Amino acid sequence: MIEIKSKLRRWGNSFGIVVPQNAIEGEQIKEGDEITVHLKADKDNVLKEMFGSFKFSQPIDEMMREIDKELYDE
């Protein structure tokens, strides 16, 4: 698997990325081959974008105290 950083660029009505030649050398990939690309934006709040936000029924500190009590108080 190859990992590169590239900027998304507009080409007409589409967007594209450039894969540098040296990144694919030795991978037996050539022009016209079909590839799969996994995209991940370099943003600050990626987890929230991926999973959304969850509203808890009680404050986190209360939940943590309950968990600690269950784990450590016998």
C-alpha positions as CSV (number, residue, x, y, z in Angstrom):
1,M,0.0,0.0,0.0
2,I,1.2,3.5,-0.9
3,E,0.6,6.5,1.3
4,I,1.1,10.0,-0.2
5,K,-0.1,13.5,0.5
6,S,-1.5,15.4,-2.5
7,K,-3.7,18.4,-3.0
8,L,-7.1,18.0,-4.6
9,R,-7.3,20.0,-7.8
10,R,-10.2,20.9,-10.1
11,W,-10.1,19.5,-13.6
12,G,-13.1,20.9,-15.5
13,N,-16.2,19.7,-13.6
14,S,-14.3,17.1,-11.6
15,F,-11.6,16.9,-9.0
16,G,-8.4,14.9,-9.2
17,I,-5.1,14.2,-7.4
18,V,-1.6,13.8,-8.8
19,V,0.3,10.7,-7.8
20,P,4.1,11.3,-8.2
21,Q,6.0,8.9,-10.4
22,N,8.4,8.0,-7.6
23,A,5.5,7.0,-5.3
24,I,4.4,4.2,-7.6
25,E,7.8,2.9,-8.7
26,G,8.2,-0.8,-7.8
27,E,4.4,-1.2,-7.4
28,Q,3.8,-2.6,-10.9
29,I,1.2,0.1,-11.5
30,K,0.9,1.7,-14.9
31,E,-1.2,4.2,-16.8
32,G,-4.7,2.9,-17.3
33,D,-4.6,0.5,-14.3
34,E,-7.6,0.7,-12.0
35,I,-6.7,1.6,-8.5
36,T,-8.6,2.2,-5.2
37,V,-8.0,5.5,-3.3
38,H,-8.9,6.0,0.3
39,L,-9.5,9.7,1.1
40,K,-8.9,11.3,4.5
41,A,-9.0,15.1,4.9
42,D,-6.3,16.6,7.1
43,K,-8.7,18.5,9.4
44,D,-8.7,19.1,13.1
45,N,-11.9,17.3,13.9
46,V,-11.8,14.2,11.7
47,L,-13.4,11.9,14.3
48,K,-16.4,14.1,14.8
49,E,-16.9,14.3,11.0
50,M,-16.6,10.5,10.7
51,F,-18.8,9.5,13.6
52,G,-20.9,12.6,14.3
53,S,-21.6,13.8,17.8
54,F,-23.2,11.8,20.5
55,K,-25.2,13.4,23.3
56,F,-24.8,11.6,26.6
57,S,-27.6,11.4,29.2
58,Q,-25.3,12.4,32.0
59,P,-22.0,14.4,32.3
60,I,-18.8,12.5,31.4
61,D,-17.3,13.1,34.8
62,E,-20.2,11.3,36.4
63,M,-19.9,8.4,34.0
64,M,-16.2,8.2,34.7
65,R,-16.8,8.1,38.5
66,E,-19.3,5.3,38.0
67,I,-16.9,3.3,35.9
68,D,-14.1,3.8,38.4
69,K,-16.4,2.6,41.2
70,E,-17.4,-0.5,39.3
71,L,-13.8,-1.3,38.4
72,Y,-11.9,-0.5,41.6
73,D,-14.5,-0.6,44.5
74,E,-15.4,-4.1,45.4
